[in-house]
Amino acid sequence: MLFKEDKMKAVRYWGKEEIRYEDIAKPMISEGQALVRISYAGICGSDMYIYSGTHPRAKAPLVLGHEFSGRIAELPEDYDGEFKIGDLVAVNPLLTCNRCVPCLTGNSHVCKSLGLSGIDADGGFAEFVRVNISQLVKLPSQMSDDLGALVEPVAVAVHAVRSSDLRLGDSVLVLGGGPIGFLTAYAAKANGAGQVIVVEPNEFRRRISESVGFKVLASADDRAIRQMTKGEGADIVFEAVGLPITIEEAIKNCRIQGQVVVVGVFKHPASVDLQRVNFAELRIIGTRVYRQTDFVHAVNLIAKYPEIGKVITHKLPLDQAQEGINLMRTGEANLKVLLKP
């Protein structure tokens, strides 16, 4: 007897500026894997990078999406662990080799061959996704599914703040009020920053940052930043844009012996005023994605401060993924765009 293959709807990348909403085979799981029914999936800057055809690793056809929440639909028959069918989960999308020195020394987030679901394997822009059980992170039963889709980007922010030297009462400057900048500012505030200044040229995004108590500027006005920081500059500066101009502004507006944390991903090399770094004894660190502990802390942060959900400005059906991408490209009145199968 012939059986019809199980199908599902998904959004796949097929090449430069080409995505298709189509029927594909529903994934089947094997030992150590789980099938998750997607609740919400967020569109990230990395997805835009793939869509533009310039991501060095993403290969078509590919189901996009590495920020998502969902409910466990299937587990292996012999599975006897902490998860059960119906659990609300977020998925840590990191795929590691577990063999290189970073992996073997507890630093798998900087694995030499690091990959992600949604970039190096099919992701969450679909009705279902197959992941390793080790990637699952259980969410509180009272957390809404849409907030669950924020765990991954919040984990980026948590990792940035936990990697910094931030101390209670420090002044923080965040360059960039997009989703990651907003969430980094919020994580810094929750971690005891005395004041948080966000620099963002987009008026809509400035209003969102103002609504949660951040001081906002339309540009990195040196004089204004000095006035806000008693003439010293910020104790910690988080660069969350990834452009040459913003790293210049970060170096310029950091206090003597302060710290610059590079959160934004630079696509091209940028010049840095190393004389300023020398003379002011600045400390510059880079951050990449997150540790598993950051993922857990992100869940706790969202549960404690649900107003983080203000970063969600649009929820669209999965079949309107192209509209979501167009919103991300214009950036006029949005922060985080979620897709719902």
Secondary structure, DSSP 8 states (H G I E B T S, - for coil): ------EEEEEEEEETTEEEEEEEE-----TTEEEEEEEEEE--HHHHHHHTT--SS--SSEE--SEEEEEEEE--TT--SS--TT-EEEE--EE--S-SHHHHTT-GGG-TT-EEBTTTB--SSBSEEEEEGGGEEE--TTS-HHHHTTHHHHHHHHHHHHHS---TT-EEEEE--SHHHHHHHHHHHHTT-SEEEEE-S-HHHHHHHHHTT-EEESS--HHHHHHHTTTS-EEEEEE-S--HHHHHHHHHTEEEEEEEEE-S--SS-----HHHHHHTT-EEEE--S--HHHHHHHHHHHHH-GGGGGGEEEEEEGGGHHHHHHHHHH-SS-SEEEEE-
